[in-house]
Amino acid sequence: MRLVMVGSGYVGLVSGACFADFGHDVICVDKMQDKIDALNAGRMPIYEPGLEALVSANRSAGRLSFTTDLARSVAQAEVVFIGVGTPSRRGDGHADLTYVHAAAREIARSVTGFTVVVTKSTVPVGTGDEVERIIREENPDADVIVVSNPEFLREGAAIADFKRPDRIVVGTEDPRGVAVMRDVYRPLFLNEAPLLFCERRTSELIKYAANAFLAMKVTFINEMADLCEKVGADVQKVAKGIGLDKRIGDKFLHAGPGYGGSCFPKDTLALVKTAQDHGSPVRLIETTVSINDQRKRAMALKVIAACGGSVRGKTIAVLGLSFKPNTDDMRDAPSLTIIQALQDGGARVTAYDPESMEAAGAMVENVVFGRSAYEIAQDAEALVVVTEWDAFRALDFERIKGVMRDPLLVDLRNIYSSADVTRHGFRYIGVGRGSTAG
């Protein structure tokens, strides 16, 4: 099939490359000429494991191309996906649909023949109705069906998630739309991926509800971690104990410095605003948002307390900057709040991340970036694990101890046990690990 992805960011680029790998002919469109030039030269605008090779293979096969010419691309397409950004709107927290509406107008002016327009961006309930209204207004004669098809891709594992999804959600009750979307996803039938068809508004809400529920799980285990520290329990064992219950599951039960990234912060906030607008407030999600915002700075206070109550004049080495491993995404990363709070306390901050230092450099000031954990630990009073990259899981503590001013590890991701670290002469502070925890 002939597919077009409007938007060549995270969602559009990953989805477009995967669809092309299924055998579809895909054109990814973006307004930013420099991004398109880079993609045509084989340079990725984001870090995602396996993406560069996937894009290269499908470009070479002639199934994937990149352009700024939306009109020409849409005119020859059978299916047009809208995969543009929907950031939180300044001032009120609602999802900013400016790019979605603009894409809808341009698509409406360019479609020829029967076309399915698919909203893949994360959008509030009712957005599909507005997209359809815009298209009808711009082009009353257009033979178009507007469908919702939210993405459920985890950064760092997006390609695997796309090719082996838990489910595929499609919001349309139009028989022609159903038939086309079945053809689009037919390659996944071999993997027996569940294909859920529902109403368009239901599909839009499924995406927000899923992210909100996962954000609540993260926040719940973080609160349990705080309690564990007070009562002398181990949050990792608590998480395992409850996670073995099949009704709960073990995913997203890892205590840490709070959630960040491109989805959870903006989607939980957007759901809160949507619910308020419709007179049906979601109290659990409102509380989740509030707790998570407070937690990031609380983790900085944890570091300060571990350093004796003050970091003024001290060097604090931060391991990991991106909001999670295997991505360079710095959006709402806990490291940003933690670094700022440490600097507010008078600390000198050094930092290392395998992929996100360039992005972080545009978002933080007066941070000294290094090329390794060992380099940034030089003369540091504390080494703080903020992001759990695999590269940080087998550190040479004897080597690090030799360069640090004070051998203190504050492990905000619990990637080490106290016994593993203290035998090298370090003091160890984890998250949610009381005095009896190992």
One Martini backbone bead per residue (centre of mass of N, CA, C, O) as a GRO file, in nm:
protein
  438
    1MET     BB    1   0.101   0.032   0.011
    2ARG     BB    2   0.029   0.385   0.024
    3LEU     BB    3   0.217   0.578   0.250
    4VAL     BB    4   0.183   0.857   0.489
    5MET     BB    5   0.399   1.063   0.697
    6VAL     BB    6   0.312   1.320   0.913
    7GLY     BB    7   0.594   1.332   1.041
    8SER     BB    8   0.959   1.285   1.151
    9GLY     BB    9   0.962   1.178   1.421
   10TYR     BB   10   0.927   0.939   1.633
   11VAL     BB   11   0.659   0.822   1.526
   12GLY     BB   12   0.691   0.856   1.214
   13LEU     BB   13   0.970   0.716   1.174
   14VAL     BB   14   0.920   0.442   1.302
   15SER     BB   15   0.659   0.370   1.154
   16GLY     BB   16   0.761   0.405   0.864
   17ALA     BB   17   0.992   0.196   0.876
   18CYS     BB   18   0.811  -0.047   0.954
   19PHE     BB   19   0.615  -0.041   0.719
   20ALA     BB   20   0.836  -0.077   0.506
   21ASP     BB   21   0.930  -0.356   0.620
   22PHE     BB   22   0.643  -0.485   0.532
   23GLY     BB   23   0.615  -0.346   0.212
   24HIS     BB   24   0.551  -0.066   0.209
   25ASP     BB   25   0.496   0.254   0.074
   26VAL     BB   26   0.694   0.524   0.214
   27ILE     BB   27   0.628   0.865   0.321
   28CYS     BB   28   0.815   1.114   0.480
   29VAL     BB   29   0.703   1.415   0.636
   30ASP     BB   30   0.854   1.751   0.657
   31LYS     BB   31   0.918   2.094   0.720
   32MET     BB   32   1.214   2.025   0.787
   33GLN     BB   33   1.481   2.039   0.585
   34ASP     BB   34   1.716   1.942   0.769
   35LYS     BB   35   1.587   1.672   0.842
   36ILE     BB   36   1.557   1.560   0.555
   37ASP     BB   37   1.853   1.580   0.476
   38ALA     BB   38   1.954   1.391   0.697
   39LEU     BB   39   1.788   1.139   0.617
   40ASN     BB   40   1.903   1.127   0.323
   41ALA     BB   41   2.203   1.089   0.468
   42GLY     BB   42   2.150   0.889   0.733
   43ARG     BB   43   2.052   1.085   0.966
   44MET     BB   44   1.940   1.085   1.286
   45PRO     BB   45   1.728   1.276   1.509
   46ILE     BB   46   1.740   1.009   1.679
   47TYR     BB   47   1.769   0.774   1.942
   48GLU     BB   48   1.733   0.429   1.820
   49PRO     BB   49   1.751   0.113   1.832
   50GLY     BB   50   1.787   0.015   1.485
   51LEU     BB   51   1.695   0.257   1.300
   52GLU     BB   52   1.922   0.315   1.099
   53ALA     BB   53   1.916   0.034   0.961
   54LEU     BB   54   1.617   0.036   0.877
   55VAL     BB   55   1.625   0.285   0.701
   56SER     BB   56   1.850   0.199   0.507
   57ALA     BB   57   1.719  -0.061   0.394
   58ASN     BB   58   1.450   0.085   0.283
   59ARG     BB   59   1.587   0.288   0.101
   60SER     BB   60   1.738   0.082  -0.078
   61ALA     BB   61   1.454  -0.064  -0.157
   62GLY     BB   62   1.235   0.185  -0.212
   63ARG     BB   63   1.016   0.216   0.048
   64LEU     BB   64   1.176   0.481   0.157
   65SER     BB   65   1.100   0.833   0.206
   66PHE     BB   66   1.192   1.194   0.190
   67THR     BB   67   0.996   1.502   0.251
   68THR     BB   68   0.832   1.837   0.204
   69ASP     BB   69   0.605   1.727   0.001
   70LEU     BB   70   0.285   1.693   0.081
   71ALA     BB   71   0.096   1.717  -0.164
   72ARG     BB   72   0.224   1.496  -0.345
   73SER     BB   73   0.209   1.264  -0.142
   74VAL     BB   74  -0.100   1.262  -0.078
   75ALA     BB   75  -0.214   1.230  -0.371
   76GLN     BB   76  -0.087   0.908  -0.374
   77ALA     BB   77  -0.245   0.814  -0.126
   78GLU     BB   78  -0.425   0.585   0.085
   79VAL     BB   79  -0.259   0.660   0.352
   80VAL     BB   80  -0.273   0.906   0.625
   81PHE     BB   81  -0.049   1.003   0.872
   82ILE     BB   82  -0.062   1.157   1.192
   83GLY     BB   83   0.275   1.245   1.356
   84VAL     BB   84   0.262   1.486   1.540
   85GLY     BB   85   0.292   1.704   1.780
   86THR     BB   86   0.154   1.719   2.147
   87PRO     BB   87   0.208   1.938   2.346
   88SER     BB   88   0.200   2.123   2.606
   89ARG     BB   89   0.025   2.391   2.685
   90ARG     BB   90   0.069   2.694   2.763
   91GLY     BB   91  -0.080   2.754   3.097
   92ASP     BB   92  -0.300   2.472   3.093
   93GLY     BB   93  -0.202   2.164   2.975
   94HIS     BB   94  -0.302   2.123   2.717
   95ALA     BB   95  -0.315   1.996   2.420
   96ASP     BB   96  -0.137   2.081   2.135
   97LEU     BB   97  -0.316   2.106   1.808
   98THR     BB   98  -0.181   2.275   1.583
   99TYR     BB   99  -0.041   2.051   1.404
  100VAL     BB  100  -0.289   1.880   1.347
  101HIS     BB  101  -0.464   2.098   1.209
  102ALA     BB  102  -0.263   2.174   0.990
  103ALA     BB  103  -0.246   1.894   0.861
  104ALA     BB  104  -0.545   1.867   0.787
  105ARG     BB  105  -0.553   2.103   0.587
  106GLU     BB  106  -0.336   2.001   0.390
  107ILE     BB  107  -0.464   1.732   0.326
  108ALA     BB  108  -0.737   1.835   0.214
  109ARG     BB  109  -0.590   1.988  -0.037
  110SER     BB  110  -0.448   1.692  -0.152
  111VAL     BB  111  -0.656   1.494  -0.196
  112THR     BB  112  -0.718   1.185  -0.394
  113GLY     BB  113  -0.957   1.020  -0.349
  114PHE     BB  114  -0.961   0.758  -0.155
  115THR     BB  115  -0.898   0.831   0.202
  116VAL     BB  116  -0.707   0.755   0.490
  117VAL     BB  117  -0.711   0.928   0.800
  118VAL     BB  118  -0.456   0.904   1.056
  119THR     BB  119  -0.439   0.927   1.403
  120LYS     BB  120  -0.124   0.891   1.588
  121SER     BB  121  -0.136   1.093   1.766
  122THR     BB  122  -0.169   1.222   2.079
  123VAL     BB  123  -0.517   1.270   2.162
  124PRO     BB  124  -0.793   1.397   2.250
  125VAL     BB  125  -1.106   1.368   2.290
  126GLY     BB  126  -1.239   1.463   1.964
  127THR     BB  127  -1.022   1.514   1.743
  128GLY     BB  128  -1.138   1.355   1.503
  129ASP     BB  129  -1.378   1.543   1.465
  130GLU     BB  130  -1.206   1.795   1.397
  131VAL     BB  131  -1.056   1.681   1.155
  132GLU     BB  132  -1.309   1.625   0.990
  133ARG     BB  133  -1.415   1.917   0.984
  134ILE     BB  134  -1.172   2.042   0.842
  135ILE     BB  135  -1.185   1.875   0.584
  136ARG     BB  136  -1.475   1.955   0.502
  137GLU     BB  137  -1.416   2.258   0.490
  138GLU     BB  138  -1.177   2.248   0.279
  139ASN     BB  139  -1.313   1.958   0.139
  140PRO     BB  140  -1.626   1.860   0.063
  141ASP     BB  141  -1.538   1.627  -0.168
  142ALA     BB  142  -1.394   1.445   0.010
  143ASP     BB  143  -1.286   1.095   0.031
  144VAL     BB  144  -1.298   1.058   0.378
  145ILE     BB  145  -1.144   0.883   0.654
  146VAL     BB  146  -1.137   0.905   1.006
  147VAL     BB  147  -0.876   0.772   1.214
  148SER     BB  148  -0.779   0.590   1.502
  149ASN     BB  149  -0.408   0.515   1.587
  150PRO     BB  150  -0.243   0.455   1.839
  151GLU     BB  151   0.055   0.461   2.008
  152PHE     BB  152   0.288   0.195   2.181
  153LEU     BB  153   0.586   0.326   2.228
  154ARG     BB  154   0.900   0.254   2.350
  155GLU     BB  155   1.164   0.399   2.433
  156GLY     BB  156   1.422   0.171   2.317
  157ALA     BB  157   1.160  -0.037   2.192
  158ALA     BB  158   0.997   0.040   1.927
  159ILE     BB  159   1.037  -0.180   1.711
  160ALA     BB  160   0.937  -0.419   1.877
  161ASP     BB  161   0.658  -0.296   1.942
  162PHE     BB  162   0.561  -0.276   1.646
  163LYS     BB  163   0.615  -0.589   1.561
  164ARG     BB  164   0.523  -0.679   1.883
  165PRO     BB  165   0.233  -0.623   1.986
  166ASP     BB  166  -0.015  -0.626   2.218
  167ARG     BB  167  -0.173  -0.402   2.041
  168ILE     BB  168  -0.428  -0.281   1.807
  169VAL     BB  169  -0.575   0.038   1.772
  170VAL     BB  170  -0.901   0.110   1.615
  171GLY     BB  171  -1.093   0.408   1.522
  172THR     BB  172  -1.378   0.265   1.361
  173GLU     BB  173  -1.713   0.220   1.183
  174ASP     BB  174  -1.608   0.199   0.899
  175PRO     BB  175  -1.582  -0.045   0.667
  176ARG     BB  176  -1.355   0.083   0.494
  177GLY     BB  177  -1.162   0.142   0.727
  178VAL     BB  178  -1.130  -0.144   0.827
  179ALA     BB  179  -1.014  -0.269   0.566
  180VAL     BB  180  -0.762  -0.090   0.543
  181MET     BB  181  -0.638  -0.148   0.829
  182ARG     BB  182  -0.603  -0.449   0.779
  183ASP     BB  183  -0.397  -0.412   0.548
  184VAL     BB  184  -0.181  -0.253   0.699
  185TYR     BB  185  -0.168  -0.500   0.939
  186ARG     BB  186  -0.130  -0.784   0.808
  187PRO     BB  187   0.171  -0.864   0.883
  188LEU     BB  188   0.080  -0.909   1.200
  189PHE     BB  189  -0.092  -1.171   1.189
  190LEU     BB  190   0.144  -1.376   1.225
  191ASN     BB  191   0.164  -1.271   1.540
  192GLU     BB  192  -0.121  -1.233   1.661
  193ALA     BB  193  -0.218  -0.947   1.681
  194PRO     BB  194  -0.429  -0.758   1.843
  195LEU     BB  195  -0.732  -0.626   1.687
  196LEU     BB  196  -0.889  -0.325   1.786
  197PHE     BB  197  -1.216  -0.230   1.737
  198CYS     BB  198  -1.357   0.106   1.759
  199GLU     BB  199  -1.432   0.389   1.859
  200ARG     BB  200  -1.276   0.682   1.822
  201ARG     BB  201  -1.297   0.788   2.116
  202THR     BB  202  -1.203   0.531   2.251
  203SER     BB  203  -0.921   0.524   2.128
  204GLU     BB  204  -0.823   0.793   2.247
  205LEU     BB  205  -0.860   0.703   2.550
  206ILE     BB  206  -0.680   0.455   2.568
  207LYS     BB  207  -0.410   0.599   2.560
  208TYR     BB  208  -0.441   0.770   2.818
  209ALA     BB  209  -0.517   0.543   3.014
  210ALA     BB  210  -0.258   0.381   2.990
  211ASN     BB  211  -0.053   0.600   3.080
  212ALA     BB  212  -0.187   0.665   3.351
  213PHE     BB  213  -0.161   0.385   3.479
  214LEU     BB  214   0.149   0.365   3.463
  215ALA     BB  215   0.206   0.620   3.627
  216MET     BB  216   0.073   0.510   3.884
  217LYS     BB  217   0.267   0.274   3.930
  218VAL     BB  218   0.519   0.441   3.968
  219THR     BB  219   0.408   0.614   4.204
  220PHE     BB  220   0.337   0.390   4.398
  221ILE     BB  221   0.627   0.266   4.435
  222ASN     BB  222   0.750   0.530   4.540
  223GLU     BB  223   0.580   0.542   4.798
  224MET     BB  224   0.672   0.267   4.904
  225ALA     BB  225   0.968   0.345   4.928
  226ASP     BB  226   0.933   0.552   5.152
  227LEU     BB  227   0.816   0.350   5.354
  228CYS     BB  228   1.052   0.151   5.361
  229GLU     BB  229   1.255   0.351   5.492
  230LYS     BB  230   1.089   0.376   5.764
  231VAL     BB  231   1.049   0.037   5.823
  232GLY     BB  232   1.276  -0.159   5.690
  233ALA     BB  233   1.234  -0.213   5.385
  234ASP     BB  234   1.211  -0.366   5.047
  235VAL     BB  235   1.100  -0.258   4.744
  236GLN     BB  236   1.190  -0.490   4.557
  237LYS     BB  237   1.035  -0.712   4.716
  238VAL     BB  238   0.763  -0.582   4.703
  239ALA     BB  239   0.740  -0.577   4.396
  240LYS     BB  240   0.767  -0.882   4.357
  241GLY     BB  241   0.530  -0.970   4.541
  242ILE     BB  242   0.308  -0.811   4.369
  243GLY     BB  243   0.396  -0.890   4.070
  244LEU     BB  244   0.309  -1.201   4.091
  245ASP     BB  245   0.045  -1.084   4.057
  246LYS     BB  246  -0.151  -1.102   3.777
  247ARG     BB  247  -0.327  -0.843   3.841
  248ILE     BB  248  -0.057  -0.658   3.837
  249GLY     BB  249   0.234  -0.699   3.784
  250ASP     BB  250   0.590  -0.604   3.711
  251LYS     BB  251   0.540  -0.354   3.561
  252PHE     BB  252   0.631  -0.042   3.673
  253LEU     BB  253   0.797  -0.147   3.962
  254HIS     BB  254   1.032   0.095   3.975
  255ALA     BB  255   1.209   0.260   4.173
  256GLY     BB  256   1.256   0.630   4.172
  257PRO     BB  257   1.267   0.974   4.035
  258GLY     BB  258   1.058   0.942   3.823
  259TYR     BB  259   0.882   1.047   3.559
  260GLY     BB  260   0.922   1.094   3.202
  261GLY     BB  261   0.914   1.235   2.890
  262SER     BB  262   0.686   1.234   2.609
  263CYS     BB  263   0.420   1.117   2.772
  264PHE     BB  264   0.335   1.114   3.074
  265PRO     BB  265   0.329   1.418   3.145
  266LYS     BB  266   0.133   1.518   2.913
  267ASP     BB  267  -0.096   1.298   2.933
  268THR     BB  268  -0.187   1.335   3.223
  269LEU     BB  269  -0.252   1.636   3.196
  270ALA     BB  270  -0.456   1.612   2.961
  271LEU     BB  271  -0.656   1.429   3.111
  272VAL     BB  272  -0.723   1.621   3.337
  273LYS     BB  273  -0.836   1.849   3.153
  274THR     BB  274  -1.056   1.687   3.013
  275ALA     BB  275  -1.210   1.604   3.268
  276GLN     BB  276  -1.270   1.889   3.368
  277ASP     BB  277  -1.427   1.989   3.113
  278HIS     BB  278  -1.646   1.732   3.171
  279GLY     BB  279  -1.703   1.698   3.487
  280SER     BB  280  -1.467   1.440   3.538
  281PRO     BB  281  -1.261   1.397   3.759
  282VAL     BB  282  -0.914   1.266   3.807
  283ARG     BB  283  -0.777   1.215   4.104
  284LEU     BB  284  -0.549   1.012   4.067
  285ILE     BB  285  -0.401   1.175   3.843
  286GLU     BB  286  -0.359   1.436   3.991
  287THR     BB  287  -0.182   1.308   4.214
  288THR     BB  288   0.035   1.188   4.034
  289VAL     BB  289   0.143   1.454   3.923
  290SER     BB  290   0.220   1.581   4.195
  291ILE     BB  291   0.413   1.363   4.304
  292ASN     BB  292   0.615   1.364   4.065
  293ASP     BB  293   0.706   1.657   4.086
  294GLN     BB  294   0.819   1.628   4.384
  295ARG     BB  295   1.025   1.390   4.356
  296LYS     BB  296   1.265   1.510   4.205
  297ARG     BB  297   1.352   1.704   4.434
  298ALA     BB  298   1.370   1.486   4.655
  299MET     BB  299   1.625   1.349   4.530
  300ALA     BB  300   1.813   1.586   4.582
  301LEU     BB  301   1.775   1.583   4.892
  302LYS     BB  302   1.895   1.302   4.924
  303VAL     BB  303   2.179   1.380   4.836
  304ILE     BB  304   2.227   1.602   5.044
  305ALA     BB  305   2.191   1.423   5.293
  306ALA     BB  306   2.429   1.225   5.217
  307CYS     BB  307   2.628   1.497   5.235
  308GLY     BB  308   2.532   1.627   5.529
  309GLY     BB  309   2.323   1.875   5.419
  310SER     BB  310   2.556   1.966   5.204
  311VAL     BB  311   2.687   2.100   4.865
  312ARG     BB  312   2.865   2.324   4.914
  313GLY     BB  313   3.148   2.304   4.710
  314LYS     BB  314   3.065   2.045   4.571
  315THR     BB  315   3.106   1.742   4.387
  316ILE     BB  316   2.863   1.613   4.154
  317ALA     BB  317   2.804   1.300   4.003
  318VAL     BB  318   2.621   1.228   3.701
  319LEU     BB  319   2.445   0.933   3.599
  320GLY     BB  320   2.252   1.025   3.376
  321LEU     BB  321   1.993   1.210   3.172
  322SER     BB  322   1.795   1.062   3.056
  323PHE     BB  323   1.480   0.934   3.134
  324LYS     BB  324   1.606   0.684   2.982
  325PRO     BB  325   1.726   0.428   2.838
  326ASN     BB  326   1.791   0.421   2.494
  327THR     BB  327   1.799   0.745   2.489
  328ASP     BB  328   1.796   1.119   2.413
  329ASP     BB  329   1.562   1.199   2.595
  330MET     BB  330   1.485   1.514   2.792
  331ARG     BB  331   1.195   1.509   2.859
  332ASP     BB  332   1.131   1.547   3.183
  333ALA     BB  333   1.385   1.484   3.321
  334PRO     BB  334   1.501   1.430   3.635
  335SER     BB  335   1.788   1.554   3.601
  336LEU     BB  336   1.706   1.851   3.576
  337THR     BB  337   1.603   1.891   3.867
  338ILE     BB  338   1.843   1.779   4.021
  339ILE     BB  339   2.061   1.970   3.915
  340GLN     BB  340   1.928   2.235   3.998
  341ALA     BB  341   1.917   2.173   4.304
  342LEU     BB  342   2.221   2.136   4.342
  343GLN     BB  343   2.297   2.419   4.243
  344ASP     BB  344   2.126   2.571   4.452
  345GLY     BB  345   2.322   2.432   4.682
  346GLY     BB  346   2.632   2.475   4.548
  347ALA     BB  347   2.702   2.279   4.329
  348ARG     BB  348   2.915   2.084   4.137
  349VAL     BB  349   2.843   1.954   3.808
  350THR     BB  350   2.877   1.634   3.677
  351ALA     BB  351   2.846   1.450   3.350
  352TYR     BB  352   2.706   1.132   3.211
  353ASP     BB  353   2.608   1.016   2.874
  354PRO     BB  354   2.586   0.814   2.595
  355GLU     BB  355   2.353   1.026   2.427
  356SER     BB  356   2.241   1.320   2.588
  357MET     BB  357   2.448   1.566   2.609
  358GLU     BB  358   2.362   1.753   2.383
  359ALA     BB  359   2.070   1.798   2.478
  360ALA     BB  360   2.145   1.888   2.771
  361GLY     BB  361   2.321   2.140   2.699
  362ALA     BB  362   2.045   2.306   2.619
  363MET     BB  363   1.915   2.275   2.942
  364VAL     BB  364   2.190   2.327   3.089
  365GLU     BB  365   2.405   2.483   3.330
  366ASN     BB  366   2.722   2.442   3.449
  367VAL     BB  367   2.803   2.166   3.317
  368VAL     BB  368   3.032   1.896   3.335
  369PHE     BB  369   3.130   1.703   3.077
  370GLY     BB  370   3.197   1.361   3.013
  371ARG     BB  371   3.334   1.032   2.889
  372SER     BB  372   3.288   0.914   3.187
  373ALA     BB  373   3.257   0.801   3.502
  374TYR     BB  374   3.561   0.849   3.580
  375GLU     BB  375   3.585   1.144   3.499
  376ILE     BB  376   3.344   1.269   3.678
  377ALA     BB  377   3.463   1.149   3.964
  378GLN     BB  378   3.664   1.359   3.998
  379ASP     BB  379   3.655   1.486   4.319
  380ALA     BB  380   3.401   1.359   4.426
  381GLU     BB  381   3.139   1.329   4.681
  382ALA     BB  382   2.936   1.209   4.454
  383LEU     BB  383   2.756   0.933   4.306
  384VAL     BB  384   2.479   0.953   4.065
  385VAL     BB  385   2.212   0.751   3.978
  386VAL     BB  386   1.959   0.828   3.722
  387THR     BB  387   2.035   0.630   3.481
  388GLU     BB  388   1.998   0.275   3.366
  389TRP     BB  389   2.246   0.204   3.215
  390ASP     BB  390   2.434  -0.064   3.130
  391ALA     BB  391   2.718   0.087   3.163
  392PHE     BB  392   2.653   0.111   3.497
  393ARG     BB  393   2.645  -0.210   3.609
  394ALA     BB  394   2.995  -0.242   3.593
  395LEU     BB  395   3.168  -0.091   3.789
  396ASP     BB  396   3.486   0.029   3.896
  397PHE     BB  397   3.527   0.094   4.227
  398GLU     BB  398   3.827   0.112   4.268
  399ARG     BB  399   3.875   0.330   4.058
  400ILE     BB  400   3.674   0.540   4.166
  401LYS     BB  401   3.787   0.566   4.454
  402GLY     BB  402   4.068   0.683   4.354
  403VAL     BB  403   3.918   0.976   4.254
  404MET     BB  404   3.757   1.031   4.496
  405ARG     BB  405   3.686   1.214   4.781
  406ASP     BB  406   3.403   1.049   4.826
  407PRO     BB  407   3.271   0.724   4.877
  408LEU     BB  408   2.962   0.785   4.716
  409LEU     BB  409   2.649   0.612   4.651
  410VAL     BB  410   2.361   0.725   4.463
  411ASP     BB  411   2.090   0.500   4.393
  412LEU     BB  412   1.804   0.585   4.200
  413ARG     BB  413   1.778   0.263   4.059
  414ASN     BB  414   1.882   0.000   4.195
  415ILE     BB  415   2.149  -0.154   4.047
  416TYR     BB  416   2.247  -0.204   4.336
  417SER     BB  417   2.393  -0.336   4.611
  418SER     BB  418   2.523  -0.280   4.909
  419ALA     BB  419   2.734  -0.512   4.910
  420ASP     BB  420   2.875  -0.446   4.635
  421VAL     BB  421   2.982  -0.156   4.743
  422THR     BB  422   3.091  -0.169   5.044
  423ARG     BB  423   3.338  -0.366   4.983
  424HIS     BB  424   3.486  -0.094   4.849
  425GLY     BB  425   3.426   0.154   5.065
  426PHE     BB  426   3.137   0.241   5.037
  427ARG     BB  427   2.867   0.437   5.038
  428TYR     BB  428   2.509   0.349   5.046
  429ILE     BB  429   2.225   0.478   4.847
  430GLY     BB  430   1.898   0.411   4.808
  431VAL     BB  431   1.561   0.309   4.712
  432GLY     BB  432   1.361   0.167   4.941
  433ARG     BB  433   1.608   0.080   5.155
  434GLY     BB  434   1.630  -0.032   5.435
  435SER     BB  435   1.825  -0.147   5.697
  436THR     BB  436   1.756  -0.459   5.588
  437ALA     BB  437   1.865  -0.412   5.318
  438GLY     BB  438   2.083  -0.530   5.041
   0.00000   0.00000   0.00000
